[in-house]
Amino acid sequence: MAKTEKYKGTHFKPSAGDRVFSVLNGTFFALFTLVCIFPIYYLFINTISDNSLVASGQVNLYPRGIHFNNYVKLLNVNDLATSVFVTLGRTVLGTASMVLASAFVGYLVTQKKMFARTFIYRAIIVTMYFNAGLIPWYLNMSMLGLTNNFMGYVIPAIISPFNIILVKTYIESIPAELEESAFIDGAGYFTVFRALMLPLSKPILATIAVFGAVGHWNSFTDSIILMGSEPKLYTLQHRLYIYLTSSSNLGKLMEGGSTLTASMVESVLNNRVISLTVSMITIVPILLVYPYMQRYFQKGIMMGAVKG
Amino acid sequence: MRKNESGHASVVMVVLRLLCFLLFAGAFIPALNPARLSELIGENVSLFTCALSYSSIASEFTRALQRGWVEKSAISTAYTGAVLAALGIAGSMGVFCVSLGKLKMKRLSAAIGIGAGVLGLSSTAVLLNAASMFTNSPNPDRIDPMMPVGVWVFAAVFAVQIILCVIALMFLPKPTAEDRYEIEARYRLFLMMLPFLALVLIFSYLPLWGWRVSLFDYRPGFKLSMDSFVGLKWLRYLFDNAATRADIMRVLRNTFAISGIGIATSWLPMAFAIFLSEMRSNGAKRFVQTLTTIPNFISWVLVYSVAFAIFSTEGFLNWLLTSVGIIEAGTNYLMNGSHIWLKMWAWGTWKGLGWGAIIYIAGISGIDQQLYEAATVDGAGRFQKMWHITVPGLLSTFFVLLLLSISNILSNGMDQYLVFHNPINKDSIQVLDLYVYQLGLGAGGGSTSNISLATLVGMLKSIISVTLLFGANKVSKWLRGESIV
C-alpha cells in the first residue's frame, strides 16, 4: 500500500476531480467512524452526569453535573457482584482451558504417525459446519447435569474447531527440523509440546486467547438458556439484558399513560442509570484489551482463510 | 503356532475394547442408569451424573426421608453402588487405553480388566442390596421402587469382560526378556487425543441422539416411552396444522428477507476496504480502521443498550430531531414495528462492516503493485484502476464469503433478534433460530412450548443447511476448482 501512496504523491499532481473524491471519501469515513464511536461516548457521558438530567434525556453532547456515584452505587446493586465474579471466572477458566486444549490438539493433529489421524481431524472439523440444533444441545446439556452449573459455561467451550485449525496451520509453518532434532535428542511428545511447540506458537495462542476471552465475556445466550433457575450464575451480560428489558417494559407502561406508583417511576430512572452504567463496565474491559487484540486481527483472519 | 494364538488374542482384544467403549457410552445414557432404583430419581440422570453428585440421587427424597418411608442408608447404598459401577467403568477405560500397548501392556490390560469387572459386579451386588432396601420400605407406593434394566445390562457386560480378559490372558504369549511396558507411537498419540475426542463426541455428536425427541410427544419431566411415541406426527403437523404452517411461513419470510438483505449487500465490506485504501494518509486509514472495528467486539446486549440509549424517548435521536425542529415530541423508535428487516440489517452493518472489511484490506495489500503502475502508465484513472485491478483481485475472497453466506441463509443466529424482539415487532423479527428457541425453551418451557416440534424444525434446518453447504462447495469446485470447506 505504501508504495502506491508514494507513487501517487510524487508523479502526479491531484486533479480537481481527485480532490473532490478525496474530500467526499474522507467525509464518509469520518462520519461512519463517528457513528461507530459516538454511542460509546454517549453512554459514558450519561453515566457520569447528573441522574435527573440523564433520566429526562438532557445529556447529549457533553457531561453535565459530573459525578461518579453511579459506579459506586453499583456495588450495592444485588447480584451484580456475583455476576461479575461468574463472568470473570468463566472468562479466565474458559479461555485458559480452550487455549491449552487447542494448542495440544492442534499439535497432535500435525503428528502424521497418529492412529486414524485424518479421520479424527475431520470428525472435529465437521462439527464447525454441522450441529444437532439448539433443543437437542440443551437436552444433552441437561442430561449431563451441566444446566444450572457453572461448568456448563466452560466444558463445552474447551474444544473449538476453528482455533484448532489456526494452531495446526501455525505449527505446520514451524520448520519440521526443530521437532525432529528434539526427538533425536530423546524428547517425548509431551516434552516437545511443552518445551518447543508451546513457546513457539505463542503468537497464535495469544490471538485465540484474546478472541476466546472476548467471546466468553460477551456471551449471554448460554446463560439465558442453561442457567434459567440459578440466578447466581447469570453472566454480566445476562444481568444487563434483564435490566434493559425491565426498564423498557416500565418505560412502555409510562408511555401508555398507566398510573405508576412513585416507586415504579423511581425504578424506571434507576434502571436506566443502572443499565447505562453496567453497559460501561462491560465495555471497558474490551476497550482495554482492544489495542492488544488489534495486532492479531489480520493474522487471525488471514490464517482462518487457510484450510488445513 | 504362536503367531496363530496371538491372532486369536487380537480378536479378543478388539472385542474387549468394544465392550469397554460400550460401558463408557452406557454411563451417559439415562435409560441405562443402574442406580435409578426409584421413580423419584430423575429419568434424565445418567450413571455418570449419579456417581458425580450424591444430590442427583438424593434430591427428591427429602420428604420420604422425613416421613421415614426410606432409610438414609438405602440412598447412600445406592450411591455407593453408582460410584463402584463408575469406578468399574473407569477401570474399563483404563483397559481400553492400556490394551493398545505392546504385549506386556496387553497382559496388564487383561489383568486390569478382571479387576474392573469384579468391581463392576460388586457394584451390581450393592445395587441389588439397595434395591431390596427400597422395596422393603414401609411405604413403597410413595417412593416407587423399580428395578432398572441397566443393572442387568451392566452386570452382563462386566461378566463378559471378565471372561474375555481370562481368555486373552490364556491366548497372549508369555512375555520374553526383551518385552517392555511400552506403547507404539501411533497409539500413544491416539491416547493423548482420546480425552479431547471424547469431548467432541459428548458435546457435538451426542446431541444428535436428541433428534429422537422429534418422534415422541415430549413433555419435560416425563419419560420417553413407547406410549409417547408418535412417529412422524410432528412432521405431518408441520404441514397440516394451519396455525403452525402460518407461523413457519412467517418465520421463513423473515429469515429469507433478513438473510437476503445481508447477501444483497455483502459487497459493502469490499467497497469499504477499497475506498478506505484510497485515503491518502496512512494514519487516518489506521484511525478509521481501529475505531470502526470496535463495535464488532461488543455483545448484542450492549448493542441493544446502545440502541436503547440512542433511540428511546429520552434518547439522543429524539433530542437531535427536536432541537433541529424536525419533530415536536420524542417517540420510542424501538417500539416501532415498521422496517424491522432494514433496521436489523442496519445494526448488523453497524456492528460488522469495519470488521468485515479487514479481510479485504489484507487482500488489497496482497495485490501486486506493478499492476497499478502499469495501469497508470497506460493512462488509467483512479476508478478504472479500482474497477479493473482491485475488484478482480478481491473477487475470489468475495466469492467464497458469498457462497458461505448463501449456505448460511437459514442461520441468522439468535442473539441479535432475541435482544431486539418485543411484542410490537415480533411478527417481523422472528427468524428461524429465534423461533426454535421460543417454541422449545421460551416462556420457561411452559405449556405453550413444544420441545418435539422445535427439535424437528431445528433438525430440518440443520439438514438443509448442511446440504446447502455441500451444494455451495460443489459450485465452488466447479467454478474455481477449489473447495471452500
Chai-1 contact restraints between the chains, C-beta under 6 A:
chainA,res_idxA,chainB,res_idxB,connection_type,confidence,min_distance_angstrom,max_distance_angstrom,comment,restraint_id
A,M1,B,S365,contact,1.0,0.0,6.0,A-B,restraint_1
A,K3,B,Q369,contact,1.0,0.0,6.0,A-B,restraint_2
A,T4,B,Y372,contact,1.0,0.0,6.0,A-B,restraint_3
A,N25,B,F275,contact,1.0,0.0,6.0,A-B,restraint_4
A,N25,B,E278,contact,1.0,0.0,6.0,A-B,restraint_5
A,F29,B,V288,contact,1.0,0.0,6.0,A-B,restraint_6
A,T33,B,V288,contact,1.0,0.0,6.0,A-B,restraint_7
A,T33,B,L291,contact,1.0,0.0,6.0,A-B,restraint_8
A,T33,B,T292,contact,1.0,0.0,6.0,A-B,restraint_9
A,C36,B,L291,contact,1.0,0.0,6.0,A-B,restraint_10
A,C36,B,T292,contact,1.0,0.0,6.0,A-B,restraint_11
A,C36,B,P295,contact,1.0,0.0,6.0,A-B,restraint_12
A,I37,B,L291,contact,1.0,0.0,6.0,A-B,restraint_13
A,P39,B,V306,contact,1.0,0.0,6.0,A-B,restraint_14
A,P39,B,I310,contact,1.0,0.0,6.0,A-B,restraint_15
A,Y42,B,F316,contact,1.0,0.0,6.0,A-B,restraint_16
A,L43,B,A309,contact,1.0,0.0,6.0,A-B,restraint_17
A,G57,B,E314,contact,1.0,0.0,6.0,A-B,restraint_18
A,G57,B,W319,contact,1.0,0.0,6.0,A-B,restraint_19
A,N60,B,F316,contact,1.0,0.0,6.0,A-B,restraint_20
A,N60,B,W319,contact,1.0,0.0,6.0,A-B,restraint_21
A,V105,B,F196,contact,1.0,0.0,6.0,A-B,restraint_22
A,L108,B,M192,contact,1.0,0.0,6.0,A-B,restraint_23
A,L108,B,M193,contact,1.0,0.0,6.0,A-B,restraint_24
A,Q111,B,L189,contact,1.0,0.0,6.0,A-B,restraint_25
A,K113,B,A185,contact,1.0,0.0,6.0,A-B,restraint_26
A,K113,B,R186,contact,1.0,0.0,6.0,A-B,restraint_27
A,M114,B,R186,contact,1.0,0.0,6.0,A-B,restraint_28
A,M114,B,L189,contact,1.0,0.0,6.0,A-B,restraint_29
A,M114,B,F190,contact,1.0,0.0,6.0,A-B,restraint_30
A,F115,B,R186,contact,1.0,0.0,6.0,A-B,restraint_31
A,F115,B,Y187,contact,1.0,0.0,6.0,A-B,restraint_32
A,F115,B,F190,contact,1.0,0.0,6.0,A-B,restraint_33
A,I124,B,V200,contact,1.0,0.0,6.0,A-B,restraint_34
A,T127,B,S204,contact,1.0,0.0,6.0,A-B,restraint_35
A,Y129,B,L469,contact,1.0,0.0,6.0,A-B,restraint_36
A,F130,B,V466,contact,1.0,0.0,6.0,A-B,restraint_37
A,A132,B,P207,contact,1.0,0.0,6.0,A-B,restraint_38
A,A132,B,L208,contact,1.0,0.0,6.0,A-B,restraint_39
A,G133,B,G458,contact,1.0,0.0,6.0,A-B,restraint_40
A,G133,B,M459,contact,1.0,0.0,6.0,A-B,restraint_41
A,G133,B,S462,contact,1.0,0.0,6.0,A-B,restraint_42
A,L134,B,V436,contact,1.0,0.0,6.0,A-B,restraint_43
A,L134,B,Y437,contact,1.0,0.0,6.0,A-B,restraint_44
A,L134,B,G458,contact,1.0,0.0,6.0,A-B,restraint_45
A,I135,B,G440,contact,1.0,0.0,6.0,A-B,restraint_46
A,I135,B,I451,contact,1.0,0.0,6.0,A-B,restraint_47
A,I135,B,A454,contact,1.0,0.0,6.0,A-B,restraint_48
A,I135,B,T455,contact,1.0,0.0,6.0,A-B,restraint_49
A,I135,B,G458,contact,1.0,0.0,6.0,A-B,restraint_50
A,P136,B,P207,contact,1.0,0.0,6.0,A-B,restraint_51
A,P136,B,G210,contact,1.0,0.0,6.0,A-B,restraint_52
A,P136,B,W211,contact,1.0,0.0,6.0,A-B,restraint_53
A,W137,B,P207,contact,1.0,0.0,6.0,A-B,restraint_54
A,L139,B,G210,contact,1.0,0.0,6.0,A-B,restraint_55
A,N140,B,L206,contact,1.0,0.0,6.0,A-B,restraint_56
A,N140,B,P207,contact,1.0,0.0,6.0,A-B,restraint_57
A,N140,B,G210,contact,1.0,0.0,6.0,A-B,restraint_58
A,M143,B,N44,contact,1.0,0.0,6.0,A-B,restraint_59
A,G145,B,T49,contact,1.0,0.0,6.0,A-B,restraint_60
A,P156,B,F203,contact,1.0,0.0,6.0,A-B,restraint_61
A,I158,B,L199,contact,1.0,0.0,6.0,A-B,restraint_62
A,I159,B,L199,contact,1.0,0.0,6.0,A-B,restraint_63
A,I159,B,V200,contact,1.0,0.0,6.0,A-B,restraint_64
A,V214,B,F297,contact,1.0,0.0,6.0,A-B,restraint_65
A,N218,B,S299,contact,1.0,0.0,6.0,A-B,restraint_66
A,F220,B,V301,contact,1.0,0.0,6.0,A-B,restraint_67
A,T221,B,D415,contact,1.0,0.0,6.0,A-B,restraint_68
A,Q237,B,S299,contact,1.0,0.0,6.0,A-B,restraint_69
A,Q237,B,V301,contact,1.0,0.0,6.0,A-B,restraint_70
A,L240,B,V301,contact,1.0,0.0,6.0,A-B,restraint_71
A,Y241,B,V301,contact,1.0,0.0,6.0,A-B,restraint_72
A,L244,B,S305,contact,1.0,0.0,6.0,A-B,restraint_73
A,L244,B,F308,contact,1.0,0.0,6.0,A-B,restraint_74
A,S279,B,L302,contact,1.0,0.0,6.0,A-B,restraint_75
A,S279,B,S305,contact,1.0,0.0,6.0,A-B,restraint_76
A,I283,B,I298,contact,1.0,0.0,6.0,A-B,restraint_77
A,I286,B,F297,contact,1.0,0.0,6.0,A-B,restraint_78
A,F297,B,I358,contact,1.0,0.0,6.0,A-B,restraint_79
A,Q298,B,A362,contact,1.0,0.0,6.0,A-B,restraint_80
A,I301,B,I358,contact,1.0,0.0,6.0,A-B,restraint_81
A,I301,B,I359,contact,1.0,0.0,6.0,A-B,restraint_82
A,M302,B,A362,contact,1.0,0.0,6.0,A-B,restraint_83
